[in-house]
Amino acid sequence: MHPLLEEEDHQLIYLLDALEKCISDGGSANQVYSYLSDFVILAKEHFKHEEILMEHYKYPKIIDHKKEHAELLKQLHILQRKLDQGSTPFGKEYMRMLRNWLDEHLIGNDRRLSNFLYQVNADSNNMAV
């Protein structure tokens, strides 16, 4: 995996852990919103970095990968709006959704991207010999 993407993956996991702890410890709505906002900001940056790499290396599954990014961002923005309006408590069902998404994304799409980038790198190293 690209070092920047790997570091961002770890940061996303850290933020999700912190958000979950904040919720389980009875943190305020402002604290929950702050962690969620940080998660959204990092997710946007992470997706942008992934998409730059996918475009550069002509990743064959780029369209599906970008669709997944867009769908999660859409869901996160809806959730943020609900929190802004005070109409939705952030609870375990949202944490479960975020955890499931992150697990599926990291284990599925990001692993396939990582394998592709590894193969591209291995192929280019073999041609250089």
LINTA-V762858 format. One record per residue. RES is the residue in three letters. PHI is phi in radians with two decimals (* if undefined). PSI is psi in whole degrees, -180 to 180 (* if undefined). D_FIRST is the distance of its C-alpha to the first C-alpha in Angstrom with 2 decimals. Layout:
# LINTA-V762858
res=RES phi=PHI psi=PSI d_first=D_FIRST
res=RES phi=PHI psi=PSI d_first=D_FIRST
This chain:
# LINTA-V762858
res=MET phi=* psi=148 d_first=0.00
res=HIS phi=-1.10 psi=135 d_first=3.76
res=PRO phi=-0.98 psi=-40 d_first=6.16
res=LEU phi=-1.13 psi=-44 d_first=8.43
res=LEU phi=-1.13 psi=-39 d_first=6.86
res=GLU phi=-1.11 psi=-43 d_first=6.16
res=GLU phi=-1.10 psi=-42 d_first=9.69
res=GLU phi=-1.14 psi=-38 d_first=11.08
res=ASP phi=-1.01 psi=-45 d_first=10.26
res=HIS phi=-1.10 psi=-39 d_first=12.17
res=GLN phi=-1.16 psi=-39 d_first=14.80
res=LEU phi=-1.09 psi=-43 d_first=15.37
res=ILE phi=-1.11 psi=-44 d_first=15.98
res=TYR phi=-1.02 psi=-47 d_first=18.22
res=LEU phi=-1.13 psi=-39 d_first=20.15
res=LEU phi=-1.15 psi=-40 d_first=20.71
res=ASP phi=-1.08 psi=-44 d_first=21.98
res=ALA phi=-1.13 psi=-40 d_first=24.20
res=LEU phi=-1.10 psi=-46 d_first=25.50
res=GLU phi=-1.10 psi=-41 d_first=26.37
res=LYS phi=-1.13 psi=-42 d_first=28.11
res=CYS phi=-1.03 psi=-44 d_first=29.97
res=ILE phi=-1.17 psi=-47 d_first=31.24
res=SER phi=-1.18 psi=-28 d_first=32.25
res=ASP phi=-1.49 psi=1 d_first=33.99
res=GLY phi=1.34 psi=34 d_first=35.95
res=GLY phi=-1.08 psi=160 d_first=34.47
res=SER phi=-1.23 psi=163 d_first=36.16
res=ALA phi=-1.04 psi=-37 d_first=35.25
res=ASN phi=-1.12 psi=-40 d_first=34.39
res=GLN phi=-1.14 psi=-44 d_first=31.89
res=VAL phi=-1.05 psi=-47 d_first=30.27
res=TYR phi=-1.08 psi=-39 d_first=30.24
res=SER phi=-1.11 psi=-47 d_first=28.71
res=TYR phi=-1.10 psi=-42 d_first=25.73
res=LEU phi=-1.11 psi=-42 d_first=25.36
res=SER phi=-1.08 psi=-43 d_first=25.64
res=ASP phi=-1.08 psi=-40 d_first=22.95
res=PHE phi=-1.10 psi=-44 d_first=20.65
res=VAL phi=-1.11 psi=-45 d_first=21.62
res=ILE phi=-1.05 psi=-47 d_first=21.15
res=LEU phi=-1.16 psi=-40 d_first=17.62
res=ALA phi=-1.05 psi=-43 d_first=16.78
res=LYS phi=-1.04 psi=-47 d_first=18.33
res=GLU phi=-1.09 psi=-45 d_first=16.41
res=HIS phi=-1.06 psi=-45 d_first=13.02
res=PHE phi=-1.11 psi=-40 d_first=14.20
res=LYS phi=-1.06 psi=-45 d_first=15.52
res=HIS phi=-1.12 psi=-43 d_first=12.37
res=GLU phi=-1.06 psi=-44 d_first=10.58
res=GLU phi=-1.17 psi=-34 d_first=13.83
res=ILE phi=-1.09 psi=-46 d_first=14.14
res=LEU phi=-1.11 psi=-43 d_first=11.02
res=MET phi=-1.08 psi=-42 d_first=12.33
res=GLU phi=-1.16 psi=-44 d_first=15.75
res=HIS phi=-1.05 psi=-44 d_first=15.01
res=TYR phi=-1.67 psi=8 d_first=13.51
res=LYS phi=0.95 psi=53 d_first=16.02
res=TYR phi=-1.10 psi=124 d_first=13.95
res=PRO phi=-1.17 psi=-21 d_first=16.82
res=LYS phi=-1.81 psi=25 d_first=16.34
res=ILE phi=-1.07 psi=-39 d_first=16.16
res=ILE phi=-1.10 psi=-48 d_first=19.58
res=ASP phi=-1.11 psi=-40 d_first=19.00
res=HIS phi=-1.13 psi=-44 d_first=15.76
res=LYS phi=-1.13 psi=-38 d_first=17.79
res=LYS phi=-1.07 psi=-41 d_first=20.71
res=GLU phi=-1.10 psi=-42 d_first=18.91
res=HIS phi=-1.04 psi=-49 d_first=17.97
res=ALA phi=-1.08 psi=-41 d_first=21.60
res=GLU phi=-1.15 psi=-43 d_first=23.08
res=LEU phi=-1.14 psi=-44 d_first=21.48
res=LEU phi=-1.05 psi=-39 d_first=22.49
res=LYS phi=-1.05 psi=-47 d_first=25.92
res=GLN phi=-1.10 psi=-40 d_first=26.30
res=LEU phi=-1.16 psi=-39 d_first=25.31
res=HIS phi=-1.18 psi=-37 d_first=27.82
res=ILE phi=-1.09 psi=-45 d_first=30.48
res=LEU phi=-1.08 psi=-44 d_first=29.97
res=GLN phi=-1.07 psi=-43 d_first=30.23
res=ARG phi=-1.07 psi=-43 d_first=33.39
res=LYS phi=-1.08 psi=-42 d_first=34.89
res=LEU phi=-1.14 psi=-40 d_first=34.30
res=ASP phi=-1.01 psi=-40 d_first=35.83
res=GLN phi=-1.44 psi=-6 d_first=38.85
res=GLY phi=1.24 psi=16 d_first=39.13
res=SER phi=-1.60 psi=-5 d_first=39.38
res=THR phi=-2.49 psi=125 d_first=36.65
res=PRO phi=-1.36 psi=142 d_first=35.85
res=PHE phi=-1.51 psi=114 d_first=32.21
res=GLY phi=-2.25 psi=-164 d_first=32.20
res=LYS phi=-1.09 psi=-33 d_first=30.54
res=GLU phi=-1.13 psi=-36 d_first=30.30
res=TYR phi=-1.25 psi=-39 d_first=28.07
res=MET phi=-1.10 psi=-42 d_first=25.92
res=ARG phi=-1.06 psi=-42 d_first=25.67
res=MET phi=-1.09 psi=-45 d_first=24.66
res=LEU phi=-1.15 psi=-43 d_first=21.91
res=ARG phi=-1.08 psi=-47 d_first=20.64
res=ASN phi=-1.05 psi=-45 d_first=20.84
res=TRP phi=-1.06 psi=-49 d_first=19.02
res=LEU phi=-1.09 psi=-44 d_first=16.13
res=ASP phi=-1.06 psi=-48 d_first=15.98
res=GLU phi=-1.10 psi=-41 d_first=16.29
res=HIS phi=-1.18 psi=-48 d_first=13.75
res=LEU phi=-1.20 psi=-43 d_first=10.96
res=ILE phi=-1.35 psi=-34 d_first=12.21
res=GLY phi=-1.63 psi=-86 d_first=13.21
res=ASN phi=-1.07 psi=-45 d_first=12.05
res=ASP phi=-1.19 psi=-34 d_first=8.53
res=ARG phi=-1.18 psi=-40 d_first=8.06
res=ARG phi=-1.11 psi=-42 d_first=9.96
res=LEU phi=-1.10 psi=-45 d_first=8.11
res=SER phi=-1.05 psi=-45 d_first=4.80
res=ASN phi=-1.08 psi=-41 d_first=7.68
res=PHE phi=-1.08 psi=-49 d_first=9.40
res=LEU phi=-1.11 psi=-38 d_first=7.27
res=TYR phi=-1.08 psi=-45 d_first=7.19
res=GLN phi=-1.14 psi=-42 d_first=10.84
res=VAL phi=-1.04 psi=-43 d_first=11.70
res=ASN phi=-1.15 psi=-43 d_first=10.73
res=ALA phi=-1.12 psi=-42 d_first=12.66
res=ASP phi=-1.11 psi=-41 d_first=15.44
res=SER phi=-1.22 psi=-33 d_first=15.88
res=ASN phi=-1.20 psi=-37 d_first=16.11
res=ASN phi=-1.18 psi=-35 d_first=18.64
res=MET phi=-1.26 psi=-26 d_first=20.63
res=ALA phi=-1.32 psi=-18 d_first=20.89
res=VAL phi=-1.34 psi=* d_first=22.64
